Amino acid sequence: MNKLNPSFFNALKPPPQTSTPTTTATKSFNAIINRLSSQGSHHEVLYTYSSMLKTNTAPDSYTFPSLLKACTSLDLFSYGRTFHQCAIVNGFSSDSYIASSLVNFYAKFGYIRSARKVFDMMPDRNVVPWTAIIGCYSRAGDVDISASLLSEMRNQGIQPSSVTLLSLLPGISELAHVQCLHGCTISYGFDFDNALVNSILNGYGKCGGIEDARCLFEFMNQRNIVSWNSLMAGYCQTGNVGEVFQLFHRMKVEGLEPDKQTFGSIVSATATQNNLKLGKKHFKTELFAKLDELLLSNILSVRNDTSEVSEELEKRRLRRKCYCRVKAKKMDPSFETSAVEELVRVRWTL
């Protein structure tokens, strides 16, 4: 629920003020707002700010970063614009923390020009706004500009973080770029960062560098379910079904519990070979219980109905629906079927 009523929106607009010294009340409200923000209670952040204004307590430079973070998390662009205007009116727009929050805010919504304008006007830039603006261009597909900004950042003596390198990945679509980023990850000592390494592994798979992906996977110090799923998905994409099943069995031997993404890769591999016997071999095991649990959680979570009658009706309805989808896919190979529906089809045709 990301919508708030108009009266509340108006309550968030403080009157223009001249620079006012921070009061004890402001500090108290800031402490509450910052605590709520760190807990992810973003709606409560905005309501607390509204209460702050009702008591005629003026916000200061420490108030706005949490407000902008709340708007970013709740997809409240118009509210964030309002807070930007308030920060300008109250003379806080040059504050480095607020400016960094604004870059993140505009970058998240894809407003590249606005994000860049705020970024260029910042008197002092640390790694946070640099990361935000690099990620903004990368998500827009402007990889060259992202790389240029990274180079400029390093020339100014600011070292990238693992999050900075991670922010480059969304716009990368060429294997050579993934390899270059992998090299940077090693040179900066981030090759132990699981989130970054898993993302590079996934990037290799998407760009067709499955051999590079396998090499990276084997040299990883700590592999989690994301690592396994990324490599399996990469092999699915290249059509190497045998490796998918080998990885699946190896994962089980190493005691790792498969999840929905794992099953999705297995079903995709089975569908690729159009071999239900292969599906039986890998699903007609102790995994049936896990598979049924995953299917039913997806089916019934929408209805919030766990009665036996409703459950059986939902099974039959989905079976008919998935059968039609499979027929449609045979007629038109471009027809997409979700992993959950493929799971239902394979499970009920065994």
N, C-alpha and C positions, 0 to 999 in steps of 0.2 A: 504494500500500500504506500505509494509514493506521492499521492496527491494530498494537499492540504487546502483548507477552504480559503476563499478570498479575504475574509476578515482577518484570518491569521497572517496572510501575506502582507496586508496593510500594516499589521501590528509589528512586522519585522523592519519597518522603515523608520529609523530614528530621525528626528529633526536635525538639520544641519547644525553642527556645533563648532565652536572654536576649540583650539587645543585646551583640554581640561586635564588637570593632574589626576593621576590614578588614585581613586579612593579605596578605602578598606572594603566597601561594598563591591566595587568592581573586582578587586582581587578575590573576594569570596565567590562571586558568580563565575569568574574565570576558572577557579579551582574546580567548581562543580562541572562546568562545561567541558574542561579538559579531561576530567575523569570519565565523564559520559562518552566523550569522543574516543578515548583509549579503549573503552569497553565495547565500542561499536554501536552504542545507543544513539544513533544519529537523529531520530525523531525527537528524542528527549533533549538533545542539544538545542534544537530550534525552539522547542517549547520553553526551555529554561532561558534562552535569550529573549524570548517574548516577555517572560516574567521580569527579566532584568530591566527591560525598557519601561514596563508598567510601573516600576518603582523609581523611575527617573534616574536610574543608574547608567552612567555613560560607558560605552564599550571603549576599549583601548586596543593597542596593537597586538596584544596577546589574545584578544577575543576572536578576531576574524579568521585566523588559520583553521580553527576547529569548525567554524561555521561553513567555511568553504569546503572543508573535507566532508562535512555532512551533506552538502549540496552535491558534491561529486559522487558520493556513495549512493545517494537517493535519486540520482538523475533529475535534480531540480535545477535546470539551467537558469530559468528566469530568476529564481531566488539568488543564485550565485552572482548573477549580473547586478542584482540589487545590492548585495554585500560589497561588490567591487565599487559601485558608485558611492556607497557609504564610506568605504575606506579612503576614496579620493577626497570626498568632501571634508573628512575629518583629518586629512593630512597624513594618512598612514600608508599610502600606496607605495612609497619608496622603501618601506620596511622590508628587509630581505626575507623574513619568514612569510609575510603576507604575499610578497611577490612570487615566492616559490610556490605557495599554495595556489595562486592565480594561474601560474603556468601549468601546474598539474590539472587545475580545473578546466581550463580551455583546451588543453591537450586531450583530456579524457573525452570531451564532446566533439573533438575533431576540428575545432576552430583554430587552424594553424596560424593565420595572420594575427589574431588576437593574442595567442600564446607567444608568438614571436615578438610582438610589439611590447608586451609586458617584460619579456626576457631581455630585449635590447635596452630597455630603460632601467634595468636593475643596476644599482651602483656596485654591489658586491654579489658575485655568483659563486655558490659552492656546488658540490656534486649533484645536489638534489634538483635544482632547476635545469642543469645541463642534461641530466638523465631524462627529465620530463620532456624537454624540447626535442631531444634526440628520438625518444619514443614516439612523439607526436608525428614527426616526419616519417619515421619508419612505418607506422600504421597506415599512413597515407600512401605508402609505396614509393616515397622519395628516398631511396636507399643512398644515393650519392650525396644528398644534402646531409643525411644522418651521419655518414662516414666523414664528411667534411667538418661537421660540428664536433665529432669525436676527436679529430685531429687538432682542431682549434682549441678544444678543451685541454688536451695534453700539452699543447704549446704554451698555454697559460699556466702550466704547472699544477693542474688539477688532475689527479689520477682517477680513472674511472673505477666504479665499484662493480661487483658482479651483477647488480641490478641494471647498471648502465649497459653492459654488454648484452644482458637479457633483453633490454628494450630495443635492441637492433634487430632481433630475430623476426618480428612480424612481417617486415617488408622484404626479407631475403627470400629469393626464389631461385637462385643459382647455386650450384654445388661449390663453385670456387669461392663464393662469399661465405658459405658455411665453413669451409676449410680455413679461410682466413680468420674468421671469428673464433674458431676452435684454437688456432695458433695463439691468438691474443689471450684466450682464456688460460692457456698453459703458461704463457710468458708473465701474466699478472698473478699467477699462483691461485687461480680460481677453479682449478681442475678438481678440487675436492668439494665444490659447491654443487650439491645434487640437483637443485632446481635448474641451474644453468646448464649443467652437463646433460641432464635429461632433455632439455629443450634443444640443445645442439644435436643430440641423438635423434630426436624427432625431426629436426631440420634436415639431417642427412637422409632420413627415410623419405621425406617428401620430395627432396631434390634428386632422388635416384642414386644417392651415394650409399647403397646398402653395405658395401664392403667397408667403407669408412665407419659406418654406424656399428657394424659388428666388431671392428677393431676397438672402437671406443668402448663398447659394451664390455668386452672381455677384459679391458684394462681398468674398468671402474672399480674403485675400492669398496664402495657400498652401492649395491643395486637394490632398488625397491620395485614395487609393482609397476610404477610408471615407466621405469627403465625397460622392463620385460615387455610391457604393452607397446611401447614405442618401437622396439625392434621387431616385434611380431607384426605390427601394423605395416612396417616398412617392407617386410617380406611378402605380406599380402599384396601390397601395392605393386611389387615387382613380379608377382605370380609364382613365387617360390614357396609353394604350399608345404612341401616336405619339411622345410626349415621351421615353418610355423608350428607344426605338430611336434617336431623335435624339441623346440624351445618350450612348448607347453609341458611336455613330459619332464624335461629337465627342471622346469620351475617347480613342478609338483615334488620331484625328488629332493629339491633343496628346501622343501617345506613352506613354500610361499603360497598363500591362498589366492586363487584367481578371483577377479571381479568381473563386472559387466563388460568392461572394455576387453578383457581377455576372451570372454565368451564371444564377443562380437567378432574378434579376429578369427577364432576357430570356426564360427559359423560362416564367415565370409570365405574362408579357405575351403570349407566344405561345399559351399555354393559355387565357388569357382570351378571345382572339379565336377560339379553336378553329381555327386556321389553320396547318396544317403547312407550307404553301408559304412562309408568312412565316418559319417556323422554318428552312426550307431556305436562304432568302435570307441569313439571318444566321449560320447554323452551317456551311454548305457553303463554307467559306473556309479560310484558314490557321488558323482557330480550332479546326478539327477535331482537330489534334494536341494542342492545349492541353486541349480538352474530354476527349479520350480519356485523357490523363494524369491529369486530375482525377478522372474516373470510376474508373479502375483503382486509383488511390491509395486511394479510399474503399472500394472493393470488397475489395481484397486486404490492406489494413492490418489487418483483423480476423483473417484467416486466416494472414497472414505466409507466403503461398505464392505464388511467382511462376512456377511451372512452366506451360508452354503448355497442357497438358491441363486442369489445374485452372482456369486462366484462362478457357478456352473453356467449361467446364462452369459456371463461376460466371456468365458472361455469359448463357448460356441460361437458367439458373435465375432470374436477376434479370429477364430479359426476360419470362418467364412470370409472375413475381410482379408486375411492374409493369403488365402487361396486365390482370391481375385487379384491381389497384388502380384503374386507369383506368375499368374497367367499373363497379366499385363506386361510384366518384365520380359517374358518370353517373346511377346509380340514386339516390344520396344525395349531394346537393351539399355537405353538411357533412363528408363524408369527406375527411380531410386526406392529402395526398401530399407526401412530402418533396421538396426541390429536387433531390436526387441522383437519386431515382427518376424524377422528371419529365425530368431530363436524359437518363437512360437511355432512356426511352420515345421522346423526340423524336429522339435520335441514331440509334436502331435502326429508326425508321419513316420515315426520310428516303429 
